[in-house]
Amino acid sequence: MTDRPVVLVLNAGSSSLKYQLVEPGSGERIATGIVERIGSDDASARHEQAGETVESHGAVADHKDALHTALDLFAQAGTDLRSTDLVAVGHRVVHGGRRFSEPVVLDDEAVAAIDDLSSLAPLHNPVNLAGVRAMREILPEVPQVAVFDTAFFHDLPAHAATYAIDDEIARRYDIRRYGFHGTSHEFVSAAAADFLGRPASEVNLVVLHLGNGASASAVRGGRAVDTSMGLTPLEGLVMGTRSGDLDPAIVAYLERVADMDVDAVDTMLNKNAGLKGLCGENDFRTITAWIEEGDERARLAYDVYIHRLRRYIGAYMVDLGRVDAIVFTAGVGENAATVRADALAGLEGFGIRVDPDANAIRSHDARRISPDDAPVAVLVVPTDEELAIARKALELVRAG
């Protein structure tokens, strides 16, 4: 193994493929790219490396074709990926079920096991595996490693992981709270402890991963003790297009009165609910602009979003008993100062205060946005799931 090994990190979506070439030791991004509209004749690809951008447009049939496109863009940018110090390909895999609590080298058995979990994540695991299978064909000599979104939450306490449904049914169909965004929550909680200058084992955190998908976690001493997402990424906070928590009877009610079958309701709750369902838009920048223009639907959507967020913050403060920091991360969490301020407004009695000037500063660095003398620190910590995946993949390959 070389002194400066690199890892290619892949995140395969239904019609896209994102990738980064990362040096895990330094955290350097050697290259980043994305292939979009896979399966169409008008696909596009964009590759950034050494300050230069290379693009391509045209037909991309499938994920294997998308990976060949990415390799061609690497070559156009001056890099033959096969001749680099590539030691692993790290794949983001959404659902590890009960089986996978750690990263795993992707042999035939592991791929089959992940495929078996597709019933738990039908929108995610099959497309994650499309990237895996394609890369195993293209670079068969390079170890492929899966890093699971659910892994950080694998060992939730039983009372947090268990749904109050028929126990036999739950066991038969593996129904429990699995949690998602775990790679981000784990990375950010460790980075927050480091920022505070304290061992992770001594720190209690409420971590808020707020992007188009959104989740919260309670982390005690470096271990997750609760999380908002459940069997699927639908449960919990209000999200860009997902409803989050709702009365489960709504599903049966819509089947009876609206003649919507289960698939139609599922599609609505995942793709046409949340902020988009409430006001027709899921981009916070647009919603904020609409609010400033007096749009009442946008205002209600925002208020519902903040209300749900505050409920989880309060619940996890009670779960933890003592909170050392509340940590915001991901696209909205890192960039929307108004969301951070409104989520924590009026909590001074709990030792939580936000400094308006510090909160207004935009930065790519971890930072404190609460007064230094506030009992509970409020932090903004940028997440870096790709770096986390690269490091986990390298660690596993070295151990093997």
C-alpha positions as CSV (number, residue, x, y, z in Angstrom):
1,M,0.0,0.0,0.0
2,T,1.3,3.4,-0.9
3,D,2.2,6.3,1.5
4,R,-0.5,8.5,0.0
5,P,-3.3,6.1,-1.0
6,V,-6.5,7.5,-2.6
7,V,-10.1,6.2,-2.5
8,L,-12.8,6.7,-5.1
9,V,-16.1,7.4,-3.3
10,L,-19.3,6.7,-5.2
11,N,-22.9,7.7,-4.5
12,A,-25.2,6.1,-7.0
13,G,-28.7,7.5,-7.3
14,S,-31.6,6.4,-9.5
15,S,-30.5,8.6,-12.4
16,S,-27.3,10.1,-11.2
17,L,-23.8,9.1,-10.1
18,K,-21.8,11.4,-7.9
19,Y,-18.1,10.6,-7.2
20,Q,-15.0,12.0,-5.5
21,L,-11.4,11.0,-5.5
22,V,-10.2,11.5,-2.0
23,E,-6.9,11.3,-0.2
24,P,-8.2,10.1,3.2
25,G,-5.1,11.1,5.2
26,S,-5.2,14.8,4.3
27,G,-8.8,15.0,3.3
28,E,-7.8,16.5,0.0
29,R,-10.3,16.3,-2.9
30,I,-8.3,15.4,-5.9
31,A,-11.4,15.3,-8.2
32,T,-15.2,15.5,-7.9
33,G,-17.8,14.9,-10.5
34,I,-21.4,13.9,-11.3
35,V,-23.2,12.2,-14.2
36,E,-26.8,13.1,-14.4
37,R,-29.9,11.9,-16.3
38,I,-28.5,8.3,-16.6
39,G,-30.7,6.3,-18.9
40,S,-31.4,9.1,-21.3
41,D,-30.0,10.4,-24.6
42,D,-29.3,13.9,-23.1
43,A,-27.3,12.9,-20.1
44,S,-24.7,15.4,-18.8
45,A,-21.4,14.9,-16.9
46,R,-19.3,17.4,-15.0
47,H,-15.8,16.7,-13.7
48,E,-13.7,19.2,-11.6
49,Q,-10.0,18.6,-11.0
50,A,-7.1,20.9,-10.2
51,G,-9.2,24.0,-10.7
52,E,-10.4,22.9,-14.2
53,T,-13.8,21.7,-15.3
54,V,-14.4,19.1,-18.0
55,E,-17.9,18.3,-19.3
56,S,-19.6,15.9,-21.6
57,H,-23.1,15.5,-23.0
58,G,-24.9,12.7,-24.7
59,A,-26.5,9.3,-24.2
60,V,-25.6,7.4,-21.0
61,A,-27.4,4.1,-21.0
62,D,-26.9,2.8,-17.4
63,H,-24.6,3.1,-14.4
64,K,-21.8,1.1,-16.0
65,D,-21.9,3.5,-18.9
66,A,-21.9,6.4,-16.4
67,L,-18.7,5.1,-14.8
68,H,-17.0,4.7,-18.2
69,T,-18.0,8.4,-18.8
70,A,-16.4,9.3,-15.4
71,L,-13.2,7.5,-16.3
72,D,-13.1,9.3,-19.7
73,L,-13.4,12.6,-17.9
74,F,-10.6,11.7,-15.5
75,A,-8.5,10.9,-18.6
76,Q,-9.4,14.2,-20.2
77,A,-8.4,16.0,-17.0
78,G,-5.0,14.3,-17.2
79,T,-5.5,11.3,-14.8
80,D,-5.7,7.7,-15.7
81,L,-7.6,6.4,-12.6
82,R,-6.1,2.9,-13.1
83,S,-2.6,4.2,-12.7
84,T,-3.3,6.2,-9.5
85,D,-2.6,5.0,-6.0
86,L,-6.2,3.8,-5.8
87,V,-6.6,1.3,-2.9
88,A,-10.4,1.1,-2.7
89,V,-13.7,2.2,-4.0
90,G,-16.1,3.3,-1.2
91,H,-19.8,3.0,-1.9
92,R,-22.6,4.7,0.1
93,V,-25.2,2.1,0.7
94,V,-28.4,3.3,2.4
95,H,-29.7,0.3,4.2
96,G,-27.7,-2.3,6.1
97,G,-30.6,-3.8,8.0
98,R,-29.9,-5.9,11.1
99,R,-26.9,-7.6,9.4
100,F,-24.5,-4.8,8.7
101,S,-23.2,-2.7,11.6
102,E,-19.8,-2.0,10.0
103,P,-18.3,-1.4,6.5
104,V,-17.9,-4.5,4.5
105,V,-15.8,-5.6,1.5
106,L,-18.2,-6.3,-1.3
107,D,-17.8,-9.9,-2.3
108,D,-20.6,-11.9,-4.0
109,E,-22.1,-12.8,-0.6
110,A,-22.2,-9.2,0.7
111,V,-23.8,-8.0,-2.6
112,A,-26.5,-10.7,-2.4
113,A,-27.2,-9.7,1.2
114,I,-27.6,-6.0,0.4
115,D,-29.8,-7.0,-2.5
116,D,-32.0,-8.9,-0.1
117,L,-32.4,-5.7,2.0
118,S,-34.0,-3.9,-1.0
119,S,-37.5,-4.5,0.4
120,L,-36.5,-2.2,3.2
121,A,-35.1,0.5,0.9
122,P,-36.6,0.0,-2.6
123,L,-35.7,3.5,-3.7
124,H,-32.1,3.3,-2.6
125,N,-30.4,-0.1,-2.3
126,P,-31.0,-1.3,-5.9
127,V,-29.5,1.8,-7.4
128,N,-26.6,1.7,-4.8
129,L,-25.9,-1.8,-6.0
130,A,-26.0,-0.7,-9.7
131,G,-23.0,1.4,-9.0
132,V,-21.3,-1.5,-7.1
133,R,-21.9,-4.0,-9.8
134,A,-20.7,-1.7,-12.5
135,M,-17.5,-0.8,-10.7
136,R,-16.8,-4.5,-9.8
137,E,-16.8,-5.1,-13.6
138,I,-14.7,-2.1,-14.5
139,L,-12.1,-2.3,-11.8
140,P,-12.2,-5.9,-10.6
141,E,-8.8,-5.7,-9.0
142,V,-9.7,-2.8,-6.7
143,P,-11.5,-3.7,-3.4
144,Q,-15.0,-2.4,-3.2
145,V,-16.3,-1.3,0.2
146,A,-19.8,-0.6,1.3
147,V,-20.4,2.0,4.1
148,F,-23.9,1.9,5.4
149,D,-26.1,4.9,6.3
150,T,-27.7,2.8,9.1
151,A,-24.6,1.6,10.7
152,F,-24.2,4.3,13.3
153,F,-27.6,3.6,14.6
154,H,-27.3,-0.2,14.6
155,D,-26.9,-0.4,18.3
156,L,-29.7,2.0,19.4
157,P,-31.1,1.0,22.8
158,A,-34.0,-1.4,22.4
159,H,-36.5,1.1,23.8
160,A,-35.5,3.6,21.1
161,A,-35.3,1.1,18.2
162,T,-38.6,-0.8,18.9
163,Y,-42.0,0.1,17.5
164,A,-45.0,-0.8,19.6
165,I,-46.6,-3.2,17.1
166,D,-47.2,-6.9,17.2
167,D,-43.9,-8.4,18.2
168,E,-44.2,-11.5,16.0
169,I,-44.8,-9.4,12.9
170,A,-42.0,-7.0,13.8
171,R,-39.5,-9.9,14.1
172,R,-40.7,-11.7,11.0
173,Y,-40.4,-8.7,8.8
174,D,-37.4,-7.0,10.5
175,I,-39.4,-3.9,11.5
176,R,-37.5,-1.6,13.8
177,R,-36.0,1.9,13.8
178,Y,-32.9,1.7,11.7
179,G,-32.0,5.4,11.3
180,F,-30.3,7.0,8.3
181,H,-27.6,9.7,7.6
182,G,-25.6,7.7,10.1
183,T,-22.3,8.4,8.3
184,S,-22.9,12.2,8.7
185,H,-24.1,12.0,12.3
186,E,-21.1,10.0,13.3
187,F,-18.6,12.3,11.5
188,V,-20.2,15.5,12.8
189,S,-20.5,14.3,16.4
190,A,-16.8,13.4,16.4
191,A,-15.9,16.7,14.8
192,A,-18.0,18.6,17.3
193,A,-16.3,16.9,20.3
194,D,-13.0,17.7,18.7
195,F,-14.0,21.4,18.3
196,L,-15.0,21.5,21.9
197,G,-11.6,20.1,22.9
198,R,-13.2,17.2,24.7
199,P,-13.1,13.4,24.2
200,A,-16.2,12.2,22.3
201,S,-16.9,9.8,25.2
202,E,-17.5,12.8,27.5
203,V,-19.8,14.8,25.3
204,N,-23.6,14.7,24.9
205,L,-24.9,16.2,21.6
206,V,-28.1,16.9,19.7
207,V,-27.1,16.6,16.0
208,L,-29.4,18.1,13.4
209,H,-28.6,17.0,9.8
210,L,-30.8,19.4,7.8
211,G,-30.7,19.1,4.0
212,N,-33.4,18.1,1.5
213,G,-33.5,15.0,3.6
214,A,-33.4,15.8,7.3
215,S,-32.8,13.9,10.5
216,A,-31.9,14.4,14.2
217,S,-30.0,12.3,16.6
218,A,-29.2,12.2,20.3
219,V,-25.6,11.2,20.8
220,R,-24.3,10.3,24.3
221,G,-20.6,9.8,24.8
222,G,-20.0,9.2,21.1
223,R,-22.9,6.6,20.7
224,A,-26.3,7.3,19.2
225,V,-29.1,6.7,21.7
226,D,-32.0,8.0,19.5
227,T,-32.7,9.2,16.0
228,S,-35.7,10.6,14.1
229,M,-35.7,8.4,10.9
230,G,-37.1,4.9,11.3
231,L,-37.7,1.8,9.3
232,T,-37.3,4.1,6.3
233,P,-36.0,7.7,5.7
234,L,-39.6,8.9,5.8
235,E,-40.1,9.2,9.5
236,G,-39.1,12.2,11.6
237,L,-38.6,15.8,10.6
238,V,-40.4,17.6,7.9
239,M,-38.1,17.4,4.8
240,G,-37.9,18.8,1.3
241,T,-40.3,16.3,-0.3
242,R,-41.0,13.8,2.6
243,S,-43.7,14.2,5.2
244,G,-41.8,13.1,8.3
245,D,-44.0,12.0,11.2
246,L,-47.7,11.6,10.6
247,D,-50.7,9.6,11.9
248,P,-50.3,6.1,10.2
249,A,-54.0,5.9,9.9
250,I,-53.7,8.6,7.1
251,V,-52.5,5.8,4.8
252,A,-55.6,3.6,5.3
253,Y,-57.9,6.7,5.3
254,L,-56.6,7.8,1.8
255,E,-57.1,4.3,0.5
256,R,-60.7,4.4,1.6
257,V,-61.8,7.9,0.7
258,A,-59.4,9.0,-2.1
259,D,-59.1,5.7,-3.9
260,M,-55.3,5.8,-3.6
261,D,-53.5,2.5,-3.4
262,V,-50.5,1.9,-1.1
263,D,-48.0,2.8,-3.9
264,A,-49.7,6.1,-4.7
265,V,-49.7,7.1,-1.0
266,D,-46.1,6.0,-0.6
267,T,-45.1,8.1,-3.6
268,M,-47.0,11.1,-2.3
269,L,-45.5,10.9,1.2
270,N,-41.9,10.5,-0.2
271,K,-41.9,12.8,-3.3
272,N,-44.8,15.2,-3.0
273,A,-45.1,16.0,0.7
274,G,-42.9,17.9,3.2
275,L,-42.1,21.5,2.2
276,K,-43.0,20.8,-1.5
277,G,-46.4,19.4,-0.5
278,L,-47.1,22.4,1.7
279,C,-46.1,25.2,-0.6
280,G,-45.0,23.7,-3.9
281,E,-41.3,24.3,-3.3
282,N,-38.5,22.5,-1.4
283,D,-35.6,24.9,-2.0
284,F,-35.2,27.0,1.2
285,R,-33.8,29.9,-0.7
286,T,-37.0,30.2,-2.8
287,I,-39.2,29.6,0.2
288,T,-37.4,32.4,2.1
289,A,-37.9,34.7,-0.8
290,W,-41.6,33.9,-1.0
291,I,-42.0,34.5,2.7
292,E,-40.4,37.9,2.3
293,E,-43.0,38.6,-0.5
294,G,-45.8,37.7,1.9
295,D,-46.6,34.2,0.6
296,E,-48.8,32.6,3.3
297,R,-48.3,29.0,2.1
298,A,-44.6,29.4,2.2
299,R,-44.8,30.9,5.7
300,L,-47.0,28.0,6.9
301,A,-44.6,25.5,5.4
302,Y,-41.7,27.1,7.2
303,D,-43.5,27.3,10.5
304,V,-44.5,23.6,10.3
305,Y,-40.8,22.8,9.6
306,I,-39.6,24.7,12.6
307,H,-42.3,23.4,14.9
308,R,-41.3,19.8,14.1
309,L,-37.6,20.6,14.5
310,R,-38.1,22.1,17.9
311,R,-40.1,19.1,19.1
312,Y,-37.2,16.8,18.3
313,I,-34.7,19.1,19.9
314,G,-36.8,19.2,23.1
315,A,-37.3,15.4,23.1
316,Y,-33.6,14.7,22.7
317,M,-32.6,17.1,25.4
318,V,-34.9,15.1,27.8
319,D,-33.4,11.8,26.4
320,L,-29.9,13.0,27.1
321,G,-30.5,14.7,30.4
322,R,-27.4,16.9,30.0
323,V,-26.6,18.5,26.7
324,D,-23.2,19.9,25.9
325,A,-23.9,21.2,22.4
326,I,-26.6,21.4,19.7
327,V,-25.0,20.9,16.3
328,F,-26.3,22.0,12.9
329,T,-25.0,20.4,9.7
330,A,-25.8,19.7,6.0
331,G,-27.1,22.2,3.4
332,V,-29.8,23.9,5.4
333,G,-28.2,23.5,8.8
334,E,-24.9,25.0,7.6
335,N,-26.3,27.8,5.5
336,A,-29.7,28.9,6.8
337,A,-29.1,31.3,9.7
338,T,-32.8,32.0,10.1
339,V,-33.6,28.3,10.6
340,R,-30.9,28.0,13.3
341,A,-32.1,31.1,15.1
342,D,-35.8,30.2,15.0
343,A,-35.2,26.6,16.0
344,L,-33.6,27.7,19.2
345,A,-35.6,30.9,19.9
346,G,-36.8,31.3,23.5
347,L,-34.7,28.5,25.0
348,E,-32.6,30.7,27.1
349,G,-34.0,29.1,30.2
350,F,-32.4,25.9,29.1
351,G,-29.0,27.5,28.7
352,I,-29.3,27.8,24.9
353,R,-28.6,31.1,23.3
354,V,-27.6,32.1,19.7
355,D,-25.3,35.1,19.1
356,P,-26.9,36.9,16.1
357,D,-23.6,38.2,14.8
358,A,-21.9,34.9,15.0
359,N,-24.9,33.2,13.5
360,A,-24.9,35.5,10.5
361,I,-21.3,34.6,9.5
362,R,-21.0,32.3,6.5
363,S,-18.1,29.9,6.6
364,H,-17.0,26.5,5.5
365,D,-15.3,25.9,8.9
366,A,-16.7,24.5,12.1
367,R,-17.8,27.4,14.3
368,R,-19.6,28.3,17.5
369,I,-22.7,30.6,17.1
370,S,-23.5,30.8,20.8
371,P,-22.0,33.2,23.3
372,D,-18.8,31.8,25.0
373,D,-20.5,31.8,28.4
374,A,-23.7,29.9,27.3
375,P,-24.0,26.6,29.2
376,V,-24.9,24.8,26.0
377,A,-22.8,25.4,22.9
378,V,-24.5,25.9,19.6
379,L,-22.2,24.7,16.8
380,V,-22.3,24.7,13.0
381,V,-20.1,21.8,11.8
382,P,-19.9,21.0,8.1
383,T,-20.5,17.4,7.3
384,D,-18.2,15.4,5.0
385,E,-19.8,12.0,4.2
386,E,-17.4,11.4,1.3
387,L,-14.3,11.8,3.5
388,A,-15.9,9.6,6.2
389,I,-16.6,6.9,3.6
390,A,-13.0,7.2,2.2
391,R,-11.5,6.8,5.6
392,K,-13.7,3.9,6.6
393,A,-12.9,2.1,3.3
394,L,-9.1,2.7,3.7
395,E,-9.3,1.5,7.3
396,L,-11.0,-1.7,6.3
397,V,-8.7,-2.5,3.4
398,R,-5.6,-1.9,5.6
399,A,-7.1,-4.2,8.3
400,G,-7.5,-6.9,5.7
